[in-house]
Amino acid sequence: MEISWSDFEKIDIRVGTIVKAEPFPKARKPAYQLSIDFGELGIKRSSAQITALYSIEDLVGKQVIAVVNFPPKQIANFISECLVLGIYNEQNDVVLLQPERPVGNGHKIG
């Protein structure tokens, strides 16, 4: 299915830096609770099923790409405010999308 340019423009995709990562034991599938700094948009939280390839120590300070204009979604006892984007590899593990060089938090993808 094709989408129009105006459809794409509705998706607010931004870069942010992970400032906190914690285990998420109540999630159905292994996941972390992330707090991500999106600059002027503030800190947003996300649940991310990225435990196979990333440790908590690896994540803090890492820049990621996320959709920031989905409505909040409750996952167990946690409210996820954005969707961190990644690519499924051959083992169906998520590889995070990242800018190839550091950029300002909150900058828009286009």
N, C-alpha and C positions, 0 to 999 in steps of 0.2 A: 504494500500500500504506500503510495506516495503522499507526502505532506507538502503543504505550501510553505513559503518563506514566512508568512505570518504565523503559521503553526509553530515553526521553529523559534520565532521570536518570543513566544509565550513562555518558553523554558528559560529560567534564570539559572545559568550555570556559572559558578564562580570558583576561584581558587582560595583556599584557606590553609592555615597551619594548625596541625593537631597540637593542642596544648596539654591535653590530658587523655590518658587511655586507661581503662579499668576492665577487669574481667566482668562478664555478664552471665553469671551462673543461672539465672532464671530464664534465659533464652532457650527456645526449643532446640536450635542448632548452635554449635559453638560460635560465640561472637564476643566482640568488645563493645563497651560503651565509650564513645569518643566525644571529646569537647574540642570544637574546631573554631579558631579565630578567623572570622571573615571581615576583619577591618571595621569599616563603618557600619556593617550589618550586625556586628557584635559576635558573641560566642553562640554557636548552635551545637546541639547535641545530635549524635547519630549512633544507631546500632549497626555494626558492620561485621559480617561473617568473613573475617580475614585472618582467622587464627592459624590456618595451615601454613601460611607463608610469612607472617609477621608476629613478632613478639611485642609486648607492651613497650619495652625499652626501644625497639626499632621505630616505633610510631611517633613518639613525642618529638616534635620539631620538624616532622615530615610535612611537606606541602601536598595537598590532595585537591582533586577536582570534585565538585558536588553540585547537585541540583538543590537550590535553596528555596524554591517557591512551591513545593508540595505542601499540603496541609499537614500539621503534626499527626503522627501515627503512634498509637500506643502499642508497644511490644512488651508483653508481660507487665512489669511494674515501671516501665521506662517510656518516656515520650521522645520519639525520634523526630527531629525538626528538619533534617536534610538527608539527601541520599548521596552517599559517597560512591563515586563511579569507579568501576574496574572492568577488567577483561577476564573472562573465564579461560584458563589454560587447559591443556590436554587432560589434566587430572580433575578438572572442574573446580579448581581453586581460584580465588580472585586475586589478580595482580592489579594493584592500584594504578589509576591514571594520575600522572604528575606532570607539571610543567618541566621542560628540559633545562630550565635555569630558574633561579629564584625570582619571584615577582611579588608585587604587593598583595597582601591579603585583601580579599574582596573584589579583586579585578575580575571583570566579566569575560567569559569565554564567548567568542563569536566567530 
